[in-house]
Amino acid sequence: MGTSGATMLAMGLARVPLALVVVASGCRAILGFERGYLEAPPDTGAEVQPSPDATDAVEASVDRPDADCPVGECARPAPMPFAAWVAGATGTDGRIYAVGTDAKTSYAAVYDPGTNRWTSLPPMPTRRVPALVTLPGNRIAAIGGFIGGVVLSTVEIFDVGLNRWSTGPSLPEPRYGHGVASTSDGRVFVVGGVSEAQVAVDTVFVLTGSSWTTASPMPSTRWGQALVAAPDGSLYVLAGQQGNEIYLDTIWRRSPSSGQWETLLSTVKPRRRMVWRGVYEAGRVWVPGGADPALNSLGFTEVLDPLTGTLETLPTDLNTPRSDQGVATAGGRVYVFGGCGQPCKDPIASVEVYVPSRGEWLASH
């Protein structure tokens, strides 16, 4: 679907029921970010309850490593046990958590890189594609999101030890297309995104314990960006757009000491895209995939070195271009999973892991 983000911005969330007919093509139809999961009824009251067997373990098959790989280095990752648009996070237990939805059903699962197996978890109570972040105490928080024509302030927390979801402190304002990241001191940052009034914002919300506060805003409005936290508490913002087709080529850094934002880099050849997800691994910020202005899913990965202020594109693309995907790290490697392929019609279950020794992405079958 070639409708521009500017045109869709003018449509307004209040008119979503009519726009949802268009979503059958799989492309985003409101504010440039909608997929097929927005075919749900336009209300936030209906929650998806776990089925009686929702907590039963469902394991994907384990694949053998390629013959030319050292043992244990590049076994193909198992696919997710479901196809969905997802958000991802790495728990304090070192496992990868994926939470999301297809056009009808809410899902959650955990991946153990040591066994190369996915296990299904109780689904997130409120069906949506949220932003996902790790909390202290081996908990995962699903923050905000969008479903059925409504931008949400909902926060739901999954306790790994208890294997159940609970309601967390709601966002001060509804958000979608926002960046989230947790720092080593246990705080959670929610940056930018789209508000309930269907406009991009520059706000920064900070969750400390069970209370939200407001911090210094970004230099300008921004949504559809990746927000990545470094071990020293710095926050990095990459890609995204200001609204009305104004894509941003600047990379911002938030200082952990002053709480102020600075421009780290303006890319020479901007790759206009919305990315949603990014991770910090091996001293660098990784941002794979995303969607371009025409809403095509992308396969390239950009890697930022914060120390040198340089940005490079990996020579090898993802095997499957994808957007609305989960991104997480485990065992020193970067994983990309789920989302929407190209052409973007239905969600996918495939998983890819970057193998540094081979300089390429290895995909599940």
C-alpha positions in Angstrom: 0.0 0.0 0.0 1.7 3.2 -1.1 -0.3 5.7 1.0 2.1 8.3 2.5 2.5 8.8 6.2 1.4 12.4 5.8 -1.9 11.4 4.3 -2.5 8.8 6.9 -1.6 11.3 9.7 -4.4 13.5 8.5 -6.9 10.6 8.7 -7.0 10.6 12.5 -7.4 7.8 14.9 -11.1 8.6 15.3 -11.6 7.3 11.8 -9.9 4.0 12.4 -12.9 1.7 11.8 -13.0 2.7 8.2 -9.3 2.6 7.8 -9.0 -0.9 9.1 -10.5 -2.3 5.9 -7.3 -1.2 4.2 -5.1 -3.1 6.7 -5.8 -6.4 5.0 -2.8 -5.7 2.8 -0.6 -5.9 5.9 0.7 -2.4 5.7 0.5 0.2 8.3 -2.5 2.5 7.6 -2.6 5.0 10.4 0.3 7.3 11.1 2.4 5.1 8.9 2.6 2.3 11.5 -0.4 0.0 11.2 -0.2 -3.7 10.3 -2.8 -6.4 10.2 -3.0 -6.6 14.0 -5.2 -3.5 13.9 -8.1 -5.4 12.4 -9.2 -6.0 16.0 -12.4 -4.3 17.4 -11.7 -0.6 18.3 -11.9 -1.0 22.0 -9.4 -1.6 24.9 -11.8 -3.3 27.2 -11.6 -6.8 25.7 -8.7 -8.7 27.1 -7.3 -12.0 25.9 -7.3 -14.5 28.7 -4.9 -17.4 28.8 -6.3 -20.7 27.6 -6.2 -23.6 30.0 -3.1 -24.9 28.5 -1.4 -21.6 27.9 1.3 -22.2 30.4 2.2 -25.6 29.0 5.7 -25.7 27.4 5.7 -25.7 23.6 9.2 -26.4 22.3 10.3 -25.7 18.7 12.5 -28.2 17.1 16.2 -27.9 17.5 18.3 -27.7 14.3 21.7 -29.1 13.8 24.6 -26.7 13.2 26.0 -26.3 9.7 28.7 -28.8 8.9 31.3 -26.1 8.4 30.7 -24.4 11.8 32.6 -25.0 15.0 30.5 -26.9 17.4 28.0 -24.7 19.2 28.9 -21.5 17.3 26.3 -21.3 14.6 23.4 -23.7 15.1 20.4 -22.4 13.3 18.0 -20.8 15.8 14.7 -22.5 16.3 11.7 -20.5 14.9 9.2 -19.0 17.3 6.2 -21.3 18.2 3.9 -18.7 16.6 3.9 -16.1 13.8 3.4 -12.6 15.2 4.3 -8.9 15.3 6.4 -8.8 18.4 8.6 -6.9 20.8 11.5 -8.5 22.5 13.7 -8.2 25.6 16.5 -10.1 27.3 15.6 -11.1 30.9 18.0 -11.0 33.8 18.1 -14.8 33.4 19.8 -14.4 30.0 16.8 -15.7 28.1 15.0 -13.9 25.3 11.3 -12.9 25.8 8.9 -12.2 22.8 5.5 -10.7 23.3 3.1 -9.7 20.6 0.0 -10.5 18.5 -1.3 -11.6 15.1 -4.6 -10.4 13.8 -6.6 -12.2 16.5 -4.5 -13.7 19.3 -2.0 -12.5 21.9 1.2 -14.5 22.4 4.2 -14.7 24.6 7.2 -17.0 24.6 10.7 -17.4 26.0 13.8 -18.6 24.1 16.7 -20.3 25.8 19.9 -19.9 23.7 21.6 -22.8 25.6 19.0 -25.3 24.5 17.8 -23.5 21.3 14.2 -24.0 22.4 11.2 -21.7 22.7 8.6 -22.2 25.4 5.2 -20.7 25.3 4.1 -18.4 28.2 0.8 -17.1 29.4 -0.2 -14.5 26.7 -0.2 -10.8 27.5 -3.7 -9.9 28.9 -4.2 -6.8 26.7 -3.7 -7.7 23.1 -1.4 -5.3 21.3 2.1 -4.8 20.1 3.8 -3.0 23.0 7.3 -1.8 23.7 9.0 -4.4 25.9 11.7 -3.8 28.5 13.5 -5.7 31.3 12.8 -4.9 35.0 14.8 -5.9 38.1 13.7 -9.1 39.7 13.5 -11.0 36.4 10.4 -9.3 35.3 9.4 -8.0 31.8 7.2 -4.9 31.2 5.0 -4.4 28.2 4.5 -0.7 27.9 1.9 1.2 25.9 1.0 0.2 22.4 -1.9 0.4 19.9 -4.8 -1.8 19.1 -8.3 -1.4 17.6 -7.8 2.3 16.8 -6.7 3.3 20.3 -3.3 4.4 21.6 -2.8 2.8 25.1 -1.2 3.8 28.4 -1.4 0.2 29.6 1.5 -1.3 31.4 1.5 -5.0 32.2 4.3 -6.9 33.9 5.3 -10.5 33.5 7.0 -12.1 36.6 9.1 -14.9 35.3 9.3 -16.7 38.7 5.5 -16.6 39.2 4.8 -17.2 35.5 2.0 -14.7 35.4 1.1 -11.2 34.4 0.0 -8.3 36.6 -1.1 -4.7 36.0 1.7 -2.1 36.4 1.6 1.7 36.8 0.0 3.2 33.7 1.9 5.6 31.6 1.3 9.3 32.3 -0.1 9.5 28.8 -0.9 6.9 26.1 2.0 6.2 23.7 2.7 4.2 20.6 5.8 4.1 18.4 7.8 5.1 21.4 11.3 3.9 22.4 11.8 2.1 25.7 15.0 1.2 27.5 16.1 0.2 31.0 19.3 1.4 32.6 21.5 -0.5 35.1 20.1 1.4 38.0 16.7 -0.1 37.3 15.0 2.9 35.8 12.9 2.6 32.7 12.8 5.4 30.0 9.9 5.9 27.6 11.0 8.4 24.9 8.9 10.1 22.2 6.3 8.2 20.2 2.8 9.1 19.1 0.2 10.5 21.6 -3.5 9.9 21.9 -4.0 13.1 19.9 -2.2 11.4 16.9 0.8 13.6 16.9 4.5 12.9 17.5 5.9 14.0 20.8 9.3 14.8 22.4 8.5 13.7 25.9 10.6 11.5 28.2 8.9 9.5 31.0 11.0 7.8 33.6 9.7 4.9 35.8 11.5 4.5 39.1 10.0 1.8 41.2 6.3 2.2 40.7 6.2 5.9 40.0 6.5 7.8 36.7 8.2 11.2 36.4 9.0 13.5 33.5 12.6 14.3 32.4 14.1 16.7 29.9 12.5 16.3 26.4 14.3 15.3 23.3 15.6 18.1 20.9 12.5 17.6 18.8 9.5 15.3 18.4 10.3 11.8 17.2 8.5 8.5 16.8 9.3 5.1 15.2 12.8 5.3 16.6 15.1 2.9 18.3 16.1 3.7 21.9 19.1 1.9 23.3 20.7 2.1 26.7 24.5 1.6 27.2 26.0 0.1 30.4 27.1 3.6 31.5 23.5 4.9 31.5 23.7 6.8 28.2 20.7 6.6 25.9 20.9 6.6 22.1 18.1 7.5 19.7 18.4 6.4 16.1 16.1 6.6 13.0 12.4 7.4 13.2 10.6 10.5 12.0 9.3 13.8 13.2 6.0 13.4 11.5 4.5 14.3 8.1 7.3 12.4 6.2 10.1 14.3 8.0 12.6 11.5 8.6 15.4 12.2 10.9 19.1 11.4 10.1 20.5 12.6 13.5 21.6 10.3 16.3 21.0 11.7 19.7 22.7 10.8 23.0 21.3 11.5 26.5 24.0 12.1 29.1 23.5 10.0 32.3 25.1 12.7 34.4 23.3 15.9 33.1 20.1 14.3 31.7 20.5 16.5 28.6 20.4 15.5 25.0 23.2 16.1 22.4 23.6 15.4 18.7 26.2 12.6 18.4 26.1 12.2 14.6 24.3 13.4 11.5 24.5 10.6 9.0 26.0 11.5 5.6 23.6 9.3 3.7 20.5 9.0 5.8 18.6 5.7 5.5 15.1 6.9 6.0 13.3 4.4 8.1 11.3 3.5 11.2 12.9 0.8 13.3 11.2 0.5 16.7 13.9 -1.8 18.1 17.7 -1.8 18.8 20.1 -3.4 21.2 23.6 -2.8 22.8 26.1 -5.6 22.3 29.9 -5.8 22.2 30.3 -2.0 22.9 28.1 -1.0 19.9 24.5 -0.1 19.2 22.7 -2.5 16.7 19.7 -1.5 14.7 18.5 -4.1 12.2 15.6 -4.0 9.8 12.6 -1.6 10.0 10.4 0.0 7.4 11.1 2.6 4.8 8.8 5.5 3.8 6.9 3.3 1.4 6.4 0.8 4.2 8.6 -1.8 2.7 10.3 -4.1 5.3 14.1 -3.6 5.3 17.0 -6.1 5.6 20.1 -4.0 6.4 21.6 -3.5 9.8 23.3 -0.3 11.0 25.8 -0.4 13.8 26.9 2.6 15.9 30.2 2.8 17.7 29.5 5.4 20.4 33.2 5.9 21.2 34.2 6.9 17.7 30.9 8.3 16.7 30.9 6.2 13.5 28.0 4.4 11.9 28.4 1.5 9.6 26.1 -0.8 7.6 26.9 -4.5 8.0 27.9 -6.1 4.6 25.4 -8.9 5.0 21.6 -8.2 5.2 19.1 -10.2 7.1 17.9 -13.3 5.3 14.3 -12.0 5.5 13.7 -8.2 5.5 11.4 -7.4 8.4 9.7 -4.8 10.4 7.7 -4.9 13.7 10.2 -7.5 14.8 11.7 -8.3 18.1 15.4 -7.7 18.7 17.4 -8.9 21.7 20.8 -10.2 22.7 21.9 -13.4 24.4 25.2 -15.1 24.9 27.0 -12.1 23.2 25.0 -12.4 20.0 22.2 -10.4 18.4 18.9 -12.1 17.6 16.0 -10.9 15.4 12.7 -12.6 15.4 9.1 -12.5 14.2 7.6 -9.3 12.7 6.5 -8.8 9.1 8.5 -9.9 6.0 8.6 -8.4 2.6 6.1 -8.0 1.1 4.4 -7.3 4.4 1.2 -9.3 4.4 1.2 -11.7 7.4 3.4 -12.0 10.4 6.3 -14.5 10.4 7.9 -16.9 12.9 11.4 -17.0 11.7 14.4 -16.2 13.8 17.9 -15.0 12.8 21.1 -14.7 14.8 24.3 -12.8 13.8 27.4 -14.9 13.7 30.4 -12.6 14.0 33.0 -15.2 13.0 31.2 -15.6 9.7 30.0 -12.0 9.3 26.4 -13.1 8.5 23.0 -13.8 9.8 22.0 -17.4 10.3 18.3 -18.0 9.9 15.9 -20.7 11.2 14.4 -23.0 8.6 
